[in-house]
Amino acid sequence: MDYVELFGYFAMFLVGVSFLLKDVIKLRLVNAIGCACFTIYGLMIGSLPVAGLNFFVTCTNLYFFIKYMREKA
């Protein structure tokens, strides 16, 4: 198992754990980090569909996270 595969498992772990969280804000933040890692992983393995989808999900999570933080302030 090389470092690229380990990085993919790390990303998978973060995305999986994010769905166990009750707080939606924490869920979005952990999921965004996991999807960002999956974006990098997708680029490392040369898979644009994996990278593209996860980049989109990362941006979506960050948009709603920032929107929530602005409304809260």
PQR file with spaces between the fields and no chain letter, atoms N, CA, C, O and H, PARSE charges and radii, in Angstrom:
ATOM       1  N    MET     1       0.854   -1.178    0.000 -0.4000 1.5000
ATOM       2  CA   MET     1       0.000    0.000    0.000 -0.0000 2.0000
ATOM       3  C    MET     1       0.898    1.239    0.000  0.5500 1.7000
ATOM       4  O    MET     1       1.748    1.399    0.877 -0.5500 1.4000
ATOM       5  N    ASP     2       0.704    2.104   -0.983 -0.4000 1.5000
ATOM       6  CA   ASP     2       1.540    3.298   -1.083 -0.0000 2.0000
ATOM       7  C    ASP     2       0.845    4.498   -0.434  0.5500 1.7000
ATOM       8  O    ASP     2      -0.289    4.391    0.032 -0.5500 1.4000
ATOM       9  H    ASP     2       0.014    1.973   -1.695  0.4000 1.0000
ATOM      10  N    TYR     3       1.532    5.631   -0.409 -0.4000 1.5000
ATOM      11  CA   TYR     3       1.011    6.818    0.267 -0.0000 2.0000
ATOM      12  C    TYR     3      -0.229    7.373   -0.425  0.5500 1.7000
ATOM      13  O    TYR     3      -1.078    7.974    0.233 -0.5500 1.4000
ATOM      14  H    TYR     3       2.454    5.717   -0.788  0.4000 1.0000
ATOM      15  N    VAL     4      -0.351    7.187   -1.727 -0.4000 1.5000
ATOM      16  CA   VAL     4      -1.530    7.676   -2.452 -0.0000 2.0000
ATOM      17  C    VAL     4      -2.773    6.920   -1.987  0.5500 1.7000
ATOM      18  O    VAL     4      -3.816    7.519   -1.725 -0.5500 1.4000
ATOM      19  H    VAL     4       0.338    6.699   -2.261  0.4000 1.0000
ATOM      20  N    GLU     5      -2.649    5.615   -1.890 -0.4000 1.5000
ATOM      21  CA   GLU     5      -3.773    4.803   -1.430 -0.0000 2.0000
ATOM      22  C    GLU     5      -4.120    5.121    0.022  0.5500 1.7000
ATOM      23  O    GLU     5      -5.297    5.181    0.377 -0.5500 1.4000
ATOM      24  H    GLU     5      -1.802    5.128   -2.102  0.4000 1.0000
ATOM      25  N    LEU     6      -3.125    5.320    0.851 -0.4000 1.5000
ATOM      26  CA   LEU     6      -3.372    5.703    2.247 -0.0000 2.0000
ATOM      27  C    LEU     6      -4.096    7.041    2.333  0.5500 1.7000
ATOM      28  O    LEU     6      -4.987    7.219    3.164 -0.5500 1.4000
ATOM      29  H    LEU     6      -2.169    5.271    0.564  0.4000 1.0000
ATOM      30  N    PHE     7      -3.713    7.971    1.480 -0.4000 1.5000
ATOM      31  CA   PHE     7      -4.374    9.272    1.449 -0.0000 2.0000
ATOM      32  C    PHE     7      -5.844    9.113    1.049  0.5500 1.7000
ATOM      33  O    PHE     7      -6.712    9.796    1.592 -0.5500 1.4000
ATOM      34  H    PHE     7      -2.989    7.826    0.805  0.4000 1.0000
ATOM      35  N    GLY     8      -6.121    8.227    0.114 -0.4000 1.5000
ATOM      36  CA   GLY     8      -7.501    7.943   -0.291 -0.0000 2.0000
ATOM      37  C    GLY     8      -8.317    7.357    0.851  0.5500 1.7000
ATOM      38  O    GLY     8      -9.480    7.717    1.037 -0.5500 1.4000
ATOM      39  H    GLY     8      -5.416    7.672   -0.328  0.4000 1.0000
ATOM      40  N    TYR     9      -7.711    6.457    1.616 -0.4000 1.5000
ATOM      41  CA   TYR     9      -8.395    5.897    2.785 -0.0000 2.0000
ATOM      42  C    TYR     9      -8.647    6.962    3.847  0.5500 1.7000
ATOM      43  O    TYR     9      -9.688    6.952    4.503 -0.5500 1.4000
ATOM      44  H    TYR     9      -6.767    6.165    1.465  0.4000 1.0000
ATOM      45  N    PHE    10      -7.701    7.876    4.018 -0.4000 1.5000
ATOM      46  CA   PHE    10      -7.870    8.978    4.968 -0.0000 2.0000
ATOM      47  C    PHE    10      -9.053    9.850    4.553  0.5500 1.7000
ATOM      48  O    PHE    10      -9.872   10.226    5.390 -0.5500 1.4000
ATOM      49  H    PHE    10      -6.855    7.884    3.486  0.4000 1.0000
ATOM      50  N    ALA    11      -9.142   10.168    3.272 -0.4000 1.5000
ATOM      51  CA   ALA    11     -10.260   10.964    2.756 -0.0000 2.0000
ATOM      52  C    ALA    11     -11.579   10.228    2.971  0.5500 1.7000
ATOM      53  O    ALA    11     -12.571   10.830    3.381 -0.5500 1.4000
ATOM      54  H    ALA    11      -8.477    9.862    2.591  0.4000 1.0000
ATOM      55  N    MET    12     -11.589    8.939    2.698 -0.4000 1.5000
ATOM      56  CA   MET    12     -12.782    8.127    2.890 -0.0000 2.0000
ATOM      57  C    MET    12     -13.213    8.134    4.353  0.5500 1.7000
ATOM      58  O    MET    12     -14.401    8.232    4.658 -0.5500 1.4000
ATOM      59  H    MET    12     -10.783    8.449    2.365  0.4000 1.0000
ATOM      60  N    PHE    13     -12.245    8.031    5.248 -0.4000 1.5000
ATOM      61  CA   PHE    13     -12.526    8.046    6.682 -0.0000 2.0000
ATOM      62  C    PHE    13     -13.181    9.363    7.090  0.5500 1.7000
ATOM      63  O    PHE    13     -14.175    9.360    7.816 -0.5500 1.4000
ATOM      64  H    PHE    13     -11.279    7.951    5.000  0.4000 1.0000
ATOM      65  N    LEU    14     -12.632   10.488    6.630 -0.4000 1.5000
ATOM      66  CA   LEU    14     -13.193   11.793    6.989 -0.0000 2.0000
ATOM      67  C    LEU    14     -14.623   11.957    6.473  0.5500 1.7000
ATOM      68  O    LEU    14     -15.497   12.428    7.201 -0.5500 1.4000
ATOM      69  H    LEU    14     -11.825   10.491    6.040  0.4000 1.0000
ATOM      70  N    VAL    15     -14.858   11.575    5.237 -0.4000 1.5000
ATOM      71  CA   VAL    15     -16.207   11.698    4.676 -0.0000 2.0000
ATOM      72  C    VAL    15     -17.171   10.784    5.433  0.5500 1.7000
ATOM      73  O    VAL    15     -18.292   11.186    5.743 -0.5500 1.4000
ATOM      74  H    VAL    15     -14.148   11.193    4.646  0.4000 1.0000
ATOM      75  N    GLY    16     -16.746    9.576    5.728 -0.4000 1.5000
ATOM      76  CA   GLY    16     -17.602    8.647    6.471 -0.0000 2.0000
ATOM      77  C    GLY    16     -17.930    9.144    7.863  0.5500 1.7000
ATOM      78  O    GLY    16     -19.083    9.085    8.289 -0.5500 1.4000
ATOM      79  H    GLY    16     -15.836    9.249    5.477  0.4000 1.0000
ATOM      80  N    VAL    17     -16.931    9.632    8.574 -0.4000 1.5000
ATOM      81  CA   VAL    17     -17.136   10.141    9.933 -0.0000 2.0000
ATOM      82  C    VAL    17     -18.037   11.367    9.919  0.5500 1.7000
ATOM      83  O    VAL    17     -18.815   11.573   10.851 -0.5500 1.4000
ATOM      84  H    VAL    17     -15.994    9.680    8.228  0.4000 1.0000
ATOM      85  N    SER    18     -17.942   12.174    8.886 -0.4000 1.5000
ATOM      86  CA   SER    18     -18.756   13.395    8.832 -0.0000 2.0000
ATOM      87  C    SER    18     -20.247   13.074    8.905  0.5500 1.7000
ATOM      88  O    SER    18     -21.017   13.862    9.454 -0.5500 1.4000
ATOM      89  H    SER    18     -17.310   12.007    8.129  0.4000 1.0000
ATOM      90  N    PHE    19     -20.662   11.945    8.368 -0.4000 1.5000
ATOM      91  CA   PHE    19     -22.080   11.589    8.381 -0.0000 2.0000
ATOM      92  C    PHE    19     -22.552   11.075    9.736  0.5500 1.7000
ATOM      93  O    PHE    19     -23.751   10.885    9.944 -0.5500 1.4000
ATOM      94  H    PHE    19     -20.037   11.304    7.922  0.4000 1.0000
ATOM      95  N    LEU    20     -21.629   10.850   10.650 -0.4000 1.5000
ATOM      96  CA   LEU    20     -21.996   10.424   11.998 -0.0000 2.0000
ATOM      97  C    LEU    20     -22.218   11.606   12.935  0.5500 1.7000
ATOM      98  O    LEU    20     -22.696   11.429   14.056 -0.5500 1.4000
ATOM      99  H    LEU    20     -20.656   11.004   10.481  0.4000 1.0000
ATOM     100  N    LEU    21     -21.878   12.796   12.487 -0.4000 1.5000
ATOM     101  CA   LEU    21     -21.986   13.984   13.329 -0.0000 2.0000
ATOM     102  C    LEU    21     -23.417   14.507   13.341  0.5500 1.7000
ATOM     103  O    LEU    21     -24.099   14.514   12.316 -0.5500 1.4000
ATOM     104  H    LEU    21     -21.490   12.940   11.577  0.4000 1.0000
ATOM     105  N    LYS    22     -23.862   14.949   14.525 -0.4000 1.5000
ATOM     106  CA   LYS    22     -25.221   15.485   14.663 -0.0000 2.0000
ATOM     107  C    LYS    22     -25.286   16.960   14.290  0.5500 1.7000
ATOM     108  O    LYS    22     -26.285   17.418   13.735 -0.5500 1.4000
ATOM     109  H    LYS    22     -23.307   14.943   15.357  0.4000 1.0000
ATOM     110  N    ASP    23     -24.241   17.693   14.587 -0.4000 1.5000
ATOM     111  CA   ASP    23     -24.200   19.125   14.296 -0.0000 2.0000
ATOM     112  C    ASP    23     -23.933   19.331   12.803  0.5500 1.7000
ATOM     113  O    ASP    23     -22.894   18.916   12.288 -0.5500 1.4000
ATOM     114  H    ASP    23     -23.429   17.320   15.037  0.4000 1.0000
ATOM     115  N    VAL    24     -24.874   19.971   12.121 -0.4000 1.5000
ATOM     116  CA   VAL    24     -24.777   20.137   10.668 -0.0000 2.0000
ATOM     117  C    VAL    24     -23.553   20.965   10.282  0.5500 1.7000
ATOM     118  O    VAL    24     -22.937   20.707    9.248 -0.5500 1.4000
ATOM     119  H    VAL    24     -25.717   20.308   12.540  0.4000 1.0000
ATOM     120  N    ILE    25     -23.198   21.943   11.090 -0.4000 1.5000
ATOM     121  CA   ILE    25     -22.037   22.783   10.772 -0.0000 2.0000
ATOM     122  C    ILE    25     -20.753   21.966   10.853  0.5500 1.7000
ATOM     123  O    ILE    25     -19.899   22.061    9.971 -0.5500 1.4000
ATOM     124  H    ILE    25     -23.699   22.152   11.930  0.4000 1.0000
ATOM     125  N    LYS    26     -20.613   21.166   11.903 -0.4000 1.5000
ATOM     126  CA   LYS    26     -19.433   20.294   12.012 -0.0000 2.0000
ATOM     127  C    LYS    26     -19.421   19.277   10.875  0.5500 1.7000
ATOM     128  O    LYS    26     -18.370   18.971   10.314 -0.5500 1.4000
ATOM     129  H    LYS    26     -21.306   21.089   12.620  0.4000 1.0000
ATOM     130  N    LEU    27     -20.608   18.757   10.540 -0.4000 1.5000
ATOM     131  CA   LEU    27     -20.713   17.802    9.439 -0.0000 2.0000
ATOM     132  C    LEU    27     -20.202   18.430    8.151  0.5500 1.7000
ATOM     133  O    LEU    27     -19.405   17.822    7.436 -0.5500 1.4000
ATOM     134  H    LEU    27     -21.463   19.006   10.996  0.4000 1.0000
ATOM     135  N    ARG    28     -20.656   19.647    7.850 -0.4000 1.5000
ATOM     136  CA   ARG    28     -20.233   20.313    6.610 -0.0000 2.0000
ATOM     137  C    ARG    28     -18.733   20.572    6.595  0.5500 1.7000
ATOM     138  O    ARG    28     -18.082   20.410    5.563 -0.5500 1.4000
ATOM     139  H    ARG    28     -21.303   20.141    8.430  0.4000 1.0000
ATOM     140  N    LEU    29     -18.183   20.976    7.743 -0.4000 1.5000
ATOM     141  CA   LEU    29     -16.759   21.289    7.800 -0.0000 2.0000
ATOM     142  C    LEU    29     -15.906   20.033    7.618  0.5500 1.7000
ATOM     143  O    LEU    29     -14.965   20.032    6.825 -0.5500 1.4000
ATOM     144  H    LEU    29     -18.712   21.108    8.581  0.4000 1.0000
ATOM     145  N    VAL    30     -16.231   18.966    8.349 -0.4000 1.5000
ATOM     146  CA   VAL    30     -15.463   17.718    8.226 -0.0000 2.0000
ATOM     147  C    VAL    30     -15.653   17.121    6.836  0.5500 1.7000
ATOM     148  O    VAL    30     -14.704   16.607    6.244 -0.5500 1.4000
ATOM     149  H    VAL    30     -16.996   18.967    8.993  0.4000 1.0000
ATOM     150  N    ASN    31     -16.875   17.188    6.315 -0.4000 1.5000
ATOM     151  CA   ASN    31     -17.131   16.668    4.977 -0.0000 2.0000
ATOM     152  C    ASN    31     -16.368   17.465    3.927  0.5500 1.7000
ATOM     153  O    ASN    31     -15.847   16.893    2.969 -0.5500 1.4000
ATOM     154  H    ASN    31     -17.646   17.606    6.796  0.4000 1.0000
ATOM     155  N    ALA    32     -16.300   18.785    4.100 -0.4000 1.5000
ATOM     156  CA   ALA    32     -15.549   19.625    3.155 -0.0000 2.0000
ATOM     157  C    ALA    32     -14.070   19.255    3.158  0.5500 1.7000
ATOM     158  O    ALA    32     -13.443   19.179    2.102 -0.5500 1.4000
ATOM     159  H    ALA    32     -16.724   19.249    4.878  0.4000 1.0000
ATOM     160  N    ILE    33     -13.515   19.026    4.343 -0.4000 1.5000
ATOM     161  CA   ILE    33     -12.104   18.631    4.431 -0.0000 2.0000
ATOM     162  C    ILE    33     -11.901   17.271    3.765  0.5500 1.7000
ATOM     163  O    ILE    33     -10.942   17.077    3.018 -0.5500 1.4000
ATOM     164  H    ILE    33     -14.024   19.087    5.201  0.4000 1.0000
ATOM     165  N    GLY    34     -12.809   16.329    4.039 -0.4000 1.5000
ATOM     166  CA   GLY    34     -12.716   15.007    3.415 -0.0000 2.0000
ATOM     167  C    GLY    34     -12.842   15.072    1.904  0.5500 1.7000
ATOM     168  O    GLY    34     -12.101   14.399    1.186 -0.5500 1.4000
ATOM     169  H    GLY    34     -13.588   16.486    4.646  0.4000 1.0000
ATOM     170  N    CYS    35     -13.771   15.873    1.420 -0.4000 1.5000
ATOM     171  CA   CYS    35     -13.949   16.009   -0.035 -0.0000 2.0000
ATOM     172  C    CYS    35     -12.770   16.731   -0.680  0.5500 1.7000
ATOM     173  O    CYS    35     -12.398   16.426   -1.813 -0.5500 1.4000
ATOM     174  H    CYS    35     -14.373   16.419    2.002  0.4000 1.0000
ATOM     175  N    ALA    36     -12.181   17.688    0.039 -0.4000 1.5000
ATOM     176  CA   ALA    36     -10.977   18.348   -0.479 -0.0000 2.0000
ATOM     177  C    ALA    36      -9.847   17.326   -0.612  0.5500 1.7000
ATOM     178  O    ALA    36      -9.096   17.334   -1.587 -0.5500 1.4000
ATOM     179  H    ALA    36     -12.483   17.935    0.960  0.4000 1.0000
ATOM     180  N    CYS    37      -9.742   16.446    0.387 -0.4000 1.5000
ATOM     181  CA   CYS    37      -8.734   15.380    0.302 -0.0000 2.0000
ATOM     182  C    CYS    37      -9.035   14.451   -0.867  0.5500 1.7000
ATOM     183  O    CYS    37      -8.121   14.023   -1.571 -0.5500 1.4000
ATOM     184  H    CYS    37     -10.352   16.439    1.179  0.4000 1.0000
ATOM     185  N    PHE    38     -10.318   14.134   -1.079 -0.4000 1.5000
ATOM     186  CA   PHE    38     -10.693   13.294   -2.215 -0.0000 2.0000
ATOM     187  C    PHE    38     -10.403   13.988   -3.542  0.5500 1.7000
ATOM     188  O    PHE    38     -10.060   13.328   -4.523 -0.5500 1.4000
ATOM     189  H    PHE    38     -11.061   14.481   -0.507  0.4000 1.0000
ATOM     190  N    THR    39     -10.538   15.309   -3.579 -0.4000 1.5000
ATOM     191  CA   THR    39     -10.196   16.056   -4.789 -0.0000 2.0000
ATOM     192  C    THR    39      -8.718   15.874   -5.107  0.5500 1.7000
ATOM     193  O    THR    39      -8.346   15.592   -6.246 -0.5500 1.4000
ATOM     194  H    THR    39     -10.816   15.845   -2.782  0.4000 1.0000
ATOM     195  N    ILE    40      -7.885   16.039   -4.091 -0.4000 1.5000
ATOM     196  CA   ILE    40      -6.439   15.853   -4.264 -0.0000 2.0000
ATOM     197  C    ILE    40      -6.143   14.414   -4.667  0.5500 1.7000
ATOM     198  O    ILE    40      -5.334   14.167   -5.561 -0.5500 1.4000
ATOM     199  H    ILE    40      -8.187   16.269   -3.166  0.4000 1.0000
ATOM     200  N    TYR    41      -6.803   13.464   -4.005 -0.4000 1.5000
ATOM     201  CA   TYR    41      -6.617   12.051   -4.325 -0.0000 2.0000
ATOM     202  C    TYR    41      -6.998   11.771   -5.785  0.5500 1.7000
ATOM     203  O    TYR    41      -6.277   11.070   -6.496 -0.5500 1.4000
ATOM     204  H    TYR    41      -7.461   13.664   -3.279  0.4000 1.0000
ATOM     205  N    GLY    42      -8.127   12.320   -6.222 -0.4000 1.5000
ATOM     206  CA   GLY    42      -8.558   12.136   -7.608 -0.0000 2.0000
ATOM     207  C    GLY    42      -7.531   12.649   -8.598  0.5500 1.7000
ATOM     208  O    GLY    42      -7.282   12.023   -9.629 -0.5500 1.4000
ATOM     209  H    GLY    42      -8.712   12.889   -5.645  0.4000 1.0000
ATOM     210  N    LEU    43      -6.933   13.799   -8.280 -0.4000 1.5000
ATOM     211  CA   LEU    43      -5.880   14.334   -9.152 -0.0000 2.0000
ATOM     212  C    LEU    43      -4.630   13.458   -9.115  0.5500 1.7000
ATOM     213  O    LEU    43      -3.960   13.279  -10.132 -0.5500 1.4000
ATOM     214  H    LEU    43      -7.135   14.307   -7.443  0.4000 1.0000
ATOM     215  N    MET    44      -4.320   12.913   -7.940 -0.4000 1.5000
ATOM     216  CA   MET    44      -3.131   12.059   -7.803 -0.0000 2.0000
ATOM     217  C    MET    44      -3.250   10.781   -8.631  0.5500 1.7000
ATOM     218  O    MET    44      -2.262   10.287   -9.174 -0.5500 1.4000
ATOM     219  H    MET    44      -4.864   13.058   -7.113  0.4000 1.0000
ATOM     220  N    ILE    45      -4.478   10.251   -8.720 -0.4000 1.5000
ATOM     221  CA   ILE    45      -4.659    9.010   -9.479 -0.0000 2.0000
ATOM     222  C    ILE    45      -5.082    9.281  -10.922  0.5500 1.7000
ATOM     223  O    ILE    45      -5.286    8.350  -11.701 -0.5500 1.4000
ATOM     224  H    ILE    45      -5.280   10.653   -8.279  0.4000 1.0000
ATOM     225  N    GLY    46      -5.211   10.557  -11.272 -0.4000 1.5000
ATOM     226  CA   GLY    46      -5.557   10.921  -12.640 -0.0000 2.0000
ATOM     227  C    GLY    46      -7.018   10.710  -12.991  0.5500 1.7000
ATOM     228  O    GLY    46      -7.349   10.457  -14.150 -0.5500 1.4000
ATOM     229  H    GLY    46      -5.045   11.313  -10.640  0.4000 1.0000
ATOM     230  N    SER    47      -7.896   10.811  -12.000 -0.4000 1.5000
ATOM     231  CA   SER    47      -9.323   10.626  -12.240 -0.0000 2.0000
ATOM     232  C    SER    47     -10.051   11.958  -12.096  0.5500 1.7000
ATOM     233  O    SER    47     -10.368   12.386  -10.987 -0.5500 1.4000
ATOM     234  H    SER    47      -7.627   11.017  -11.059  0.4000 1.0000
ATOM     235  N    LEU    48     -10.310   12.605  -13.220 -0.4000 1.5000
ATOM     236  CA   LEU    48     -11.001   13.894  -13.194 -0.0000 2.0000
ATOM     237  C    LEU    48     -12.442   13.798  -12.691  0.5500 1.7000
ATOM     238  O    LEU    48     -12.898   14.733  -12.032 -0.5500 1.4000
ATOM     239  H    LEU    48     -10.052   12.257  -14.121  0.4000 1.0000
ATOM     240  N    PRO    49     -13.191   12.713  -12.967 -0.5600 1.5000
ATOM     241  CA   PRO    49     -14.537   12.632  -12.394  0.2800 2.0000
ATOM     242  C    PRO    49     -14.528   12.620  -10.862  0.5500 1.7000
ATOM     243  O    PRO    49     -15.367   13.270  -10.238 -0.5500 1.4000
ATOM     244  N    VAL    50     -13.606   11.899  -10.261 -0.4000 1.5000
ATOM     245  CA   VAL    50     -13.492   11.874   -8.795 -0.0000 2.0000
ATOM     246  C    VAL    50     -13.105   13.253   -8.286  0.5500 1.7000
ATOM     247  O    VAL    50     -13.708   13.758   -7.339 -0.5500 1.4000
ATOM     248  H    VAL    50     -12.925   11.371  -10.769  0.4000 1.0000
ATOM     249  N    ALA    51     -12.118   13.858   -8.900 -0.4000 1.5000
ATOM     250  CA   ALA    51     -11.658   15.184   -8.473 -0.0000 2.0000
ATOM     251  C    ALA    51     -12.742   16.237   -8.689  0.5500 1.7000
ATOM     252  O    ALA    51     -12.979   17.069   -7.814 -0.5500 1.4000
ATOM     253  H    ALA    51     -11.628   13.447   -9.669  0.4000 1.0000
ATOM     254  N    GLY    52     -13.395   16.207   -9.834 -0.4000 1.5000
ATOM     255  CA   GLY    52     -14.405   17.213  -10.158 -0.0000 2.0000
ATOM     256  C    GLY    52     -15.607   17.177   -9.232  0.5500 1.7000
ATOM     257  O    GLY    52     -16.041   18.214   -8.731 -0.5500 1.4000
ATOM     258  H    GLY    52     -13.202   15.531  -10.546  0.4000 1.0000
ATOM     259  N    LEU    53     -16.146   15.989   -9.004 -0.4000 1.5000
ATOM     260  CA   LEU    53     -17.308   15.867   -8.123 -0.0000 2.0000
ATOM     261  C    LEU    53     -16.966   16.303   -6.707  0.5500 1.7000
ATOM     262  O    LEU    53     -17.732   17.033   -6.077 -0.5500 1.4000
ATOM     263  H    LEU    53     -15.793   15.147   -9.411  0.4000 1.0000
ATOM     264  N    ASN    54     -15.833   15.865   -6.211 -0.4000 1.5000
ATOM     265  CA   ASN    54     -15.464   16.211   -4.842 -0.0000 2.0000
ATOM     266  C    ASN    54     -15.107   17.682   -4.703  0.5500 1.7000
ATOM     267  O    ASN    54     -15.315   18.261   -3.637 -0.5500 1.4000
ATOM     268  H    ASN    54     -15.211   15.273   -6.723  0.4000 1.0000
ATOM     269  N    PHE    55     -14.579   18.296   -5.745 -0.4000 1.5000
ATOM     270  CA   PHE    55     -14.346   19.740   -5.721 -0.0000 2.0000
ATOM     271  C    PHE    55     -15.679   20.481   -5.620  0.5500 1.7000
ATOM     272  O    PHE    55     -15.808   21.441   -4.861 -0.5500 1.4000
ATOM     273  H    PHE    55     -14.411   17.825   -6.611  0.4000 1.0000
ATOM     274  N    PHE    56     -16.667   20.027   -6.393 -0.4000 1.5000
ATOM     275  CA   PHE    56     -18.000   20.630   -6.344 -0.0000 2.0000
ATOM     276  C    PHE    56     -18.612   20.501   -4.946  0.5500 1.7000
ATOM     277  O    PHE    56     -19.160   21.469   -4.419 -0.5500 1.4000
ATOM     278  H    PHE    56     -16.561   19.247   -7.010  0.4000 1.0000
ATOM     279  N    VAL    57     -18.521   19.317   -4.347 -0.4000 1.5000
ATOM     280  CA   VAL    57     -19.084   19.098   -3.010 -0.0000 2.0000
ATOM     281  C    VAL    57     -18.336   19.934   -1.974  0.5500 1.7000
ATOM     282  O    VAL    57     -18.953   20.468   -1.052 -0.5500 1.4000
ATOM     283  H    VAL    57     -18.076   18.530   -4.775  0.4000 1.0000
ATOM     284  N    THR    58     -17.017   20.053   -2.113 -0.4000 1.5000
ATOM     285  CA   THR    58     -16.234   20.898   -1.204 -0.0000 2.0000
ATOM     286  C    THR    58     -16.717   22.339   -1.275  0.5500 1.7000
ATOM     287  O    THR    58     -16.947   22.969   -0.242 -0.5500 1.4000
ATOM     288  H    THR    58     -16.516   19.619   -2.862  0.4000 1.0000
ATOM     289  N    CYS    59     -16.872   22.859   -2.474 -0.4000 1.5000
ATOM     290  CA   CYS    59     -17.336   24.246   -2.646 -0.0000 2.0000
ATOM     291  C    CYS    59     -18.738   24.437   -2.080  0.5500 1.7000
ATOM     292  O    CYS    59     -19.020   25.455   -1.448 -0.5500 1.4000
ATOM     293  H    CYS    59     -16.685   22.347   -3.313  0.4000 1.0000
ATOM     294  N    THR    60     -19.615   23.465   -2.302 -0.4000 1.5000
ATOM     295  CA   THR    60     -20.980   23.545   -1.780 -0.0000 2.0000
ATOM     296  C    THR    60     -20.979   23.568   -0.258  0.5500 1.7000
ATOM     297  O    THR    60     -21.669   24.383    0.354 -0.5500 1.4000
ATOM     298  H    THR    60     -19.386   22.638   -2.816  0.4000 1.0000
ATOM     299  N    ASN    61     -20.211   22.680    0.349 -0.4000 1.5000
ATOM     300  CA   ASN    61     -20.120   22.651    1.814 -0.0000 2.0000
ATOM     301  C    ASN    61     -19.571   23.960    2.361  0.5500 1.7000
ATOM     302  O    ASN    61     -20.093   24.493    3.341 -0.5500 1.4000
ATOM     303  H    ASN    61     -19.651   22.018   -0.149  0.4000 1.0000
ATOM     304  N    LEU    62     -18.532   24.475    1.740 -0.4000 1.5000
ATOM     305  CA   LEU    62     -17.938   25.725    2.221 -0.0000 2.0000
ATOM     306  C    LEU    62     -18.885   26.902    2.033  0.5500 1.7000
ATOM     307  O    LEU    62     -18.933   27.797    2.877 -0.5500 1.4000
ATOM     308  H    LEU    62     -18.108   24.042    0.944  0.4000 1.0000
ATOM     309  N    TYR    63     -19.637   26.913    0.940 -0.4000 1.5000
ATOM     310  CA   TYR    63     -20.617   27.979    0.712 -0.0000 2.0000
ATOM     311  C    TYR    63     -21.634   28.020    1.853  0.5500 1.7000
ATOM     312  O    TYR    63     -21.885   29.081    2.425 -0.5500 1.4000
ATOM     313  H    TYR    63     -19.598   26.186    0.254  0.4000 1.0000
ATOM     314  N    PHE    64     -22.217   26.871    2.182 -0.4000 1.5000
ATOM     315  CA   PHE    64     -23.226   26.840    3.238 -0.0000 2.0000
ATOM     316  C    PHE    64     -22.623   27.081    4.616  0.5500 1.7000
ATOM     317  O    PHE    64     -23.283   27.647    5.487 -0.5500 1.4000
ATOM     318  H    PHE    64     -22.014   26.009    1.717  0.4000 1.0000
ATOM     319  N    PHE    65     -21.383   26.660    4.822 -0.4000 1.5000
ATOM     320  CA   PHE    65     -20.698   26.933    6.090 -0.0000 2.0000
ATOM     321  C    PHE    65     -20.481   28.437    6.258  0.5500 1.7000
ATOM     322  O    PHE    65     -20.768   28.990    7.319 -0.5500 1.4000
ATOM     323  H    PHE    65     -20.847   26.201    4.114  0.4000 1.0000
ATOM     324  N    ILE    66     -19.983   29.089    5.231 -0.4000 1.5000
ATOM     325  CA   ILE    66     -19.746   30.545    5.290 -0.0000 2.0000
ATOM     326  C    ILE    66     -21.069   31.296    5.425  0.5500 1.7000
ATOM     327  O    ILE    66     -21.161   32.263    6.181 -0.5500 1.4000
ATOM     328  H    ILE    66     -19.750   28.640    4.368  0.4000 1.0000
ATOM     329  N    LYS    67     -22.082   30.857    4.700 -0.4000 1.5000
ATOM     330  CA   LYS    67     -23.406   31.488    4.789 -0.0000 2.0000
ATOM     331  C    LYS    67     -23.933   31.409    6.219  0.5500 1.7000
ATOM     332  O    LYS    67     -24.453   32.392    6.746 -0.5500 1.4000
ATOM     333  H    LYS    67     -22.007   30.071    4.085  0.4000 1.0000
ATOM     334  N    TYR    68     -23.801   30.256    6.840 -0.4000 1.5000
ATOM     335  CA   TYR    68     -24.256   30.091    8.223 -0.0000 2.0000
ATOM     336  C    TYR    68     -23.479   30.994    9.170  0.5500 1.7000
ATOM     337  O    TYR    68     -24.068   31.629   10.044 -0.5500 1.4000
ATOM     338  H    TYR    68     -23.378   29.457    6.412  0.4000 1.0000
ATOM     339  N    MET    69     -22.169   31.056    9.006 -0.4000 1.5000
ATOM     340  CA   MET    69     -21.338   31.871    9.897 -0.0000 2.0000
ATOM     341  C    MET    69     -21.669   33.356    9.753  0.5500 1.7000
ATOM     342  O    MET    69     -21.640   34.085   10.744 -0.5500 1.4000
ATOM     343  H    MET    69     -21.690   30.540    8.296  0.4000 1.0000
ATOM     344  N    ARG    70     -21.981   33.815    8.555 -0.4000 1.5000
ATOM     345  CA   ARG    70     -22.354   35.222    8.349 -0.0000 2.0000
ATOM     346  C    ARG    70     -23.716   35.528    8.968  0.5500 1.7000
ATOM     347  O    ARG    70     -23.913   36.595    9.548 -0.5500 1.4000
ATOM     348  H    ARG    70     -22.005   33.222    7.750  0.4000 1.0000
ATOM     349  N    GLU    71     -24.651   34.594    8.845 -0.4000 1.5000
ATOM     350  CA   GLU    71     -25.982   34.794    9.426 -0.0000 2.0000
ATOM     351  C    GLU    71     -25.926   34.777   10.950  0.5500 1.7000
ATOM     352  O    GLU    71     -26.685   35.476   11.621 -0.5500 1.4000
ATOM     353  H    GLU    71     -24.491   33.727    8.374  0.4000 1.0000
ATOM     354  N    LYS    72     -25.023   33.978   11.476 -0.4000 1.5000
ATOM     355  CA   LYS    72     -24.876   33.854   12.932 -0.0000 2.0000
ATOM     356  C    LYS    72     -24.274   35.121   13.527  0.5500 1.7000
ATOM     357  O    LYS    72     -24.594   35.486   14.659 -0.5500 1.4000
ATOM     358  H    LYS    72     -24.406   33.410   10.931  0.4000 1.0000
ATOM     359  N    ALA    73     -23.407   35.794   12.778 -0.4000 1.5000
ATOM     360  CA   ALA    73     -22.710   36.985   13.291 -0.0000 2.0000
ATOM     361  C    ALA    73     -23.595   38.205   13.361  0.5500 1.7000
ATOM     362  O    ALA    73     -23.142   39.273   13.772 -0.5500 1.4000
ATOM     363  H    ALA    73     -23.147   35.498   11.859  0.4000 1.0000
